[in-house]
Amino acid sequence: MKTHIIDLSELRGEDEFPAYAALYSTQAYNPFLLSPTVMRWDENICLARLEDCKPFWIEQKKKLRCKLTELFAPLLIHHCGANYIAVFAQHPWQCLLYLYYQLRHQGRGLYLLQSRLDQNIYRTLGWDCWFDAQTGLADHLLASNARGFQVQSFHAQQARMQRFIQRIGVASPQDMNAADSNSITRRFGKWLGLVWQWSFTDASQLQWFPWISLATERLPEVKRDLDYPLNQWSLIEVLLREDLARLGTQFQRDDCVHINRMLWEITLFNDQKVAVELSFRHPYSLHRDGPDFVTALYQARYIYDDLARKLQTREHDLDLPENMPFLCWRIEVCERVLLAPQLWELFANEFDQIDYQQIMSLQNKLPIAFECFQASASFYPEQSFVQIPIGHPVDKSTNTALDHYPWSSSAVNKPLFYFRAPQPIENPLHGASPMQKFFLERNSSQWWLSPEGLQSIRDYFILKDHKGRCSWAFCNQDGAWFKQGEFC
């Protein structure tokens, strides 16, 4: 008889990427190691909002084919040593609550509140942990200027709630799970009602949580006063490349520094200042992109083209040129994250000949975001795929019963470029220059649901004109023709 050892880390619920993390360490570390958006809770605890780097971490997780614990644990050990505690969850308060529990029990390592094991432990947390986590909450509410908050009233309501719990003999917050936040608010005030809501919410919204982003030190910036006004991209690009190189030197060629956002403030010929943002979908290494800085210049070119279009469509002023020249500009780093060089060593190898690093670089260069699709069981091409979020976990409930092979095989003779909806066309076999047609397939989709079943039947063809251009079209049972795509 074979035995199977179950790894406790396999006892997971939904494979959902956490929105926040709480990190405890007595060792000095850089708080921006997971995200550019961080809050300092106390001397040893920091909160990080992972949503700002979510696409990056999901790509790295897919590349390593690993669990979240295997993704983050080596980096946390590298920065914080072995005696750290990190809790990942959907809400920062849940991170803090479970972190205080692990501190009380001298826990160490990384914990994911979406794992079944940690979920079960979280449900057993006692009132002592729940009130311990509120240590310092009043200070943060005051610092965030929370409207209507009063320290003395808050502490009095805490004491009142503790007396109530002792009187009725409720062992843990989970034993009161029937109570909603409104009932807690009516009895013990607004702020304890919010704490109750934070403790059991499934949403990642802050909901009055006193988040105060940690102010960073002065980040690098460069300025340029032009010798003469410029409005041609070919000349602007050369000067921008020089300024990006100057910006990179201020980071002292540090491989750890990766940029999320830069501000490009432009002064136009009429002394108008225009501030535009160069943002990157994945943390961008200025140092690694040198000396050409292609990625940053791509983003700057999109902004330049967009700005030029807006300036040309403004109300015309006879005293100003149609293409407004630039007089000077300033480039400032707004947001950055520090990623250890060890991260790039871990992800140096490619799997299945997929270069994830090149994919992330391409996403940073493009003006629009990538889209992700999965197959759907339908003979109608426009219904044969659905869009899903990038990195979204596969819905096993719908995909286990779906055999992808026939749907993938049927796509062999279909074009790459689809129209959003089929476009009616004249009969391509008639007219002055009739097209050639090549039959592909006949299909239908759920004809039994339509009052006119024959209308769901389509005959698909490749249409070829006298210049050799090929289109993808179908004819329905009424003889009407529709074009649905183009072959490149």
Sequence and secondary structure as in RCSB ss.txt:
>XXXX:A:sequence
MKTHIIDLSELRGEDEFPAYAALYSTQAYNPFLLSPTVMRWDENICLARLEDCKPFWIEQKKKLRCKLTELFAPL
LIHHCGANYIAVFAQHPWQCLLYLYYQLRHQGRGLYLLQSRLDQNIYRTLGWDCWFDAQTGLADHLLASNARGFQ
VQSFHAQQARMQRFIQRIGVASPQDMNAADSNSITRRFGKWLGLVWQWSFTDASQLQWFPWISLATERLPEVKRD
LDYPLNQWSLIEVLLREDLARLGTQFQRDDCVHINRMLWEITLFNDQKVAVELSFRHPYSLHRDGPDFVTALYQA
RYIYDDLARKLQTREHDLDLPENMPFLCWRIEVCERVLLAPQLWELFANEFDQIDYQQIMSLQNKLPIAFECFQA
SASFYPEQSFVQIPIGHPVDKSTNTALDHYPWSSSAVNKPLFYFRAPQPIENPLHGASPMQKFFLERNSSQWWLS
PEGLQSIRDYFILKDHKGRCSWAFCNQDGAWFKQGEFC
>XXXX:A:secstr
       GGG BS     SEEEEE SS   GGGS S EEE SSSEEEEEGGGGHHHHHHHHHHHT  HHHHHHHH
HHHHH SS EEEEESSHHHHHHHHHHHHHTT  EEEETTBHHHHHHHHT  HHHHHHTTTTHHHHHHHTT TT  
HHHHHHHHHHHHHHHHHHT  SGGGGTTS HHHHHHHH HHHHHHHHHHH      TT            EEEEE
EEEEE  HHHHHHHHHHHHHHHHHHTTT TTEEEEEEEEEEEETTS EEEEEEEEEEEE HHHHTTTTHHHHHHH
HHHHHHHHHHHHTS   TTS SS  EEEEEEEEEEEEE  HHHHHHT S BTTB HHHHHHHHHHSSS   EEEE
 S SSGGGSEEEE TT    HHHHTT  HHHHHHTTTTS SEEEEEEEEE  TTSSSS  EEEEEEEE S GGGS
SSGGGG EEEEEEE TT  EEEEEEETTS EEEEEE  
